[in-house]
Amino acid sequence: MADAANWPLTAFHFEVEWAGTKISAQEVTGLNFTTETIDYRAGDDQTFIKQKVPGLKSFENISIKKGMFKDDLDFYEWFTDVQANPERRETITIQLLDETHAPVMVWTVENAYPIKLSGPTLNGENNALAIETLELAHEGITLETA
């Protein structure tokens, strides 16, 4: 019998926390890490080959999609508050959960702030849920096991 630790994790059971509030989200994207490369060649190098040296790290913007609820203006209020208080930043925690709802992997997003808020697509001919999307700029992600 296979050990449960040998199975890949599922990506559908997660939670997002910011400013002390846990929210249920439909989707989180942008948890990507990139290291730029620097081409380097010493002047006395006899091989005439450029070395690839690790450079600065960079991170994509993160998008959080969630259903809209009556009287829930958290995303909107944060977005508008940053316009008046540009120094406001938040730490966002995204936790991938196991079947007992315990965190397995934890992404911590540092100094995040909203740069785009998208409302739902309104269409009288379908019965889709109203989904809002918040796009966040930030200054780094760390990944830990719980």
N, C-alpha and C positions, 0 to 999 in steps of 0.2 A: 504494500500500500504506500502511495506517495505521501510524503510529508507536506503539510499545508504551506510550509515556508518555501517549497520549491515551485509554487504556482505564482504566476504573475499577478500583480495587484489589479483590481478593477478600477476604472476611472470615473464611475458614476456616483460614488458615495463620498461626498466631501462637504466641507463647510468653509465659509469665509468670515473672518472677524476683523473689524476695524472700529476704532474709537470705542472699544468696550461692547460693541454690538455684534452678535452673531447673525448672519443673514444666510438664508437659503438661496443659492444661485443655480441657474440652469447650466451655465457654462463659464469657465475661466480659460482665457487663452493668453499667450505671451510669456509663459514661464520659460524663457529661453536665455541661455548664457552664451556669450560670444567673446572670443579673444582675438583681437586684431593681430596680424603678423607684421613684423618689420623685416625687410630685406637688408642684410648686412654683409659686407665684404671688406675684410681687412686689406689694406693697401699692399701688403707683402704676401698675400695668399697666392700660392702657386697653382691652386686647382681651378681658378677662374670660375668659381661657383659661389653664388650668393647663399648665405645661411639664412634660415628662417628662424627668427627670434620672437618669442611671445611678447606682445605689446599690451596695450590697455584693454581692459574688459569693457564690454558694453552690454546693455540689456534692452530688450524690446519693451514697448509700452504694453501694459496689461489691460485686457478688456474683461469686464465682469457683466454677464447678462443675467437678469433676474426678472421674475414676474412682478408686475405692478399691483399694489394693494391700496385700498381706500385709505386715505390719510397717511400714506407712507411717502414722505418727501425727503428721505435721508440723502439720496444721491443728489437731488436738486439743491438741497440746502448746503451740502458740502461744496458743490460746484459753484454756487453763487457766493458762498462765504470766501472762497479762495480769491474771487475777484476783488473783494474788499480787504482781505487779509492774505496777501500773497506768501507770507511766511508760514502759513498753516500747512503742516505736513502730518501724515499719519503713518503708522506702521500697520501693514496689512498682514494677516496670518491666514494662509490657506492650508487646510489640513485634509489629507486623504485619509479616509476612515475605513476601518475593517468592519466585519459583520457585527461586532459588538459595539460599534460606534466609537471605538478608541482610535486615536490618531496613529497612523503608521508612518507617514511622511509629512513633513511640515516645511512649507516654503514661507519665509519671512521676507516681506518686501519693505524696504526702508525708505523713509521720506517720500511717500507717495502723495500725489495730489492729482485731482481730476483735470483733464485737458479737453475732454469732449463728453457730452451727454447726449445720447440719442434716444428719442422717445419711440413708442411703438408705431408700427405701420397700421393705420386705421383703414379698414376695408369692410363695408357693409355687406359684402357677399361671402364672408367666411366667418368661421367661429373660432379663430385662433386666439390664444391668450395675448394680453397686452404685455410686451416684453420691453424693458428699458436696458440700455447698454451704457456703462460708464467706462471710459478709457482713461487710464492712469499713466502718468510719467512717474519715474521714481529714480532712486540713486543706488539700486542694487538689490540682489536677491541672495539669500542664503538658504541652503537645503539641509535639513537634518532628519534623522530617523527619530521617531518618538519613543 
